[in-house]
């Protein structure tokens, strides 16, 4: 388990450094060991946005949300990615869901204002 956490952290460091291929390799290794790791799916989704693999990115972010449906950061990143891709009708429910959990969430409010 500690090894998985270390791999995940190393992948995040690669992502921050802009080393996306290295991050993807590590994240896929984490997911091979733990297929239902929501953090790994979330990070992979974020990295894939940077590589231009938008469909796969949305799938990974959506899976992260399904695995951890109360994670506001996961839901916000899912909604923001959909917004960036112009998928406004799909993004709105994500931001509205965040507001049901946290009615004062400024990021969700700001994104809904942008869309509307």
N, C-alpha and C positions, 0 to 999 in steps of 0.2 A: 504494500500500500504506500509506504514512504517513497518507493521508487517511482510509482505512478505520480505522486505529488511533485516529485523532483522533475520528472519529465515534463509535466504540465507547466511548471514554473519556467523551465528552460525554454519551452515552446513560446511562452508569453514573452520572454526576454528576446527571443529571435523576432517575434512579431514587432516588438517595440523598436528593434534595430533595423526593421525593414527587410529582414532575412526571411521572406515568406516561404520559400521552398523548404528551408530547414524546419520552420515552424510546422508546416503541413506534415512533413515526415514524422516528426515527434508526436503530433496530435493524432495522426492515424495509428501510430504505435500504441498510444494510450487507449484509443478506441478498440484496437484489436484485443487488448487485455481486459478492458472494461467498456463493452459496447453501449452501456446505458449511463455513461459518465456525462452528466449535463454540462459540467464546466468545459470538458473537452469539446463537446459539440458546439457550445457557445463560442469558444475561442477559434475553432476551425471555421465556423461561419463568419466570424469577423475577418480572419485571415483571407478567406476566399473572396470576400468583397474586394480586398486590395489587389488580388490577382486577376480580377475580372470574371471570375466564375460565379456569376450572380445567381443563377438558378440553384446551383449546389449550395451556395451561401444561404439563401433563403430556406432551403430544406434543412440545413444544419441548425440554423437559428430557431426554426419552428420546432424541430425535435428537442432542442434544449429547453424550450418553453414547455413542451408537453411533459418532459421529464421533471421539470421543476416549475410548475405553473404559478408559483407565488413569488418568483424571482423578478422583482421590478427591473433590475438592470437587463435581464434577458429579454423581457417583454419590450422594454424601450428600444433595445438594439434591434429586435425583430421589426418593430414598427418603423424605426428610423430607416432601416434598410429598405423596407417596402416603399417608404416615402421617397427615398433617393431614386428608386427605380420607377417612380411614377405610379405605383400601385396603391393609390390613395384609398380606394374603397376597401382594400384588404388591411391597410394600416390603421384606419379609424377604429375598428374594434379593439385593436391592441392597446391604443392609447386610452380608449374608454374603459377597458378592463383595468389598466393601471389606476385610473381615477376611482374605480370602485374599491380598490385596495387602499389607495392613498389619495383622498379627494383633493389634497393641496399640492400634488406633485406638479411642480412648475414645468418640468421637461415635457410631461404629457400634455399639459395645458398649452404650452408654446407650440408643440407640434400640431395639435388639433387646430389651433388658431391659424397656423401656416396653411394647413390643408384646406380649411374652410374659407 
